[in-house]
Amino acid sequence: MQIDKEVDARGLNCPLPILKAKKALSEMVSGQVLKVVATDGGSIRDFQAFAKQTGNELVEQQTAGEEFIHIMRRR
């Protein structure tokens, strides 16, 4: 999968990973893919809720050690 933009939200707690993702998505065009890397355990459910609220597609979520990776497609 091609990643168009990546946001490093490591070390940031809620709601900062979501705010950074929202800003990045606003700078992207429809269909582009955003990758967010966070260390906040709550980010899994935060990104699920964010996707539902905004209509952006949550393509994938992964846990890699202490990191949580969220892949979103801009609506």
Secondary structure as UniProt FT lines:
FT   STRAND          5..9
FT   TURN            10..11
FT   TURN            14..15
FT   HELIX           16..26
FT   TURN            30..31
FT   STRAND          33..38
FT   TURN            41..42
FT   HELIX           43..54
FT   STRAND          57..64
FT   TURN            65..66
FT   STRAND          67..73
//
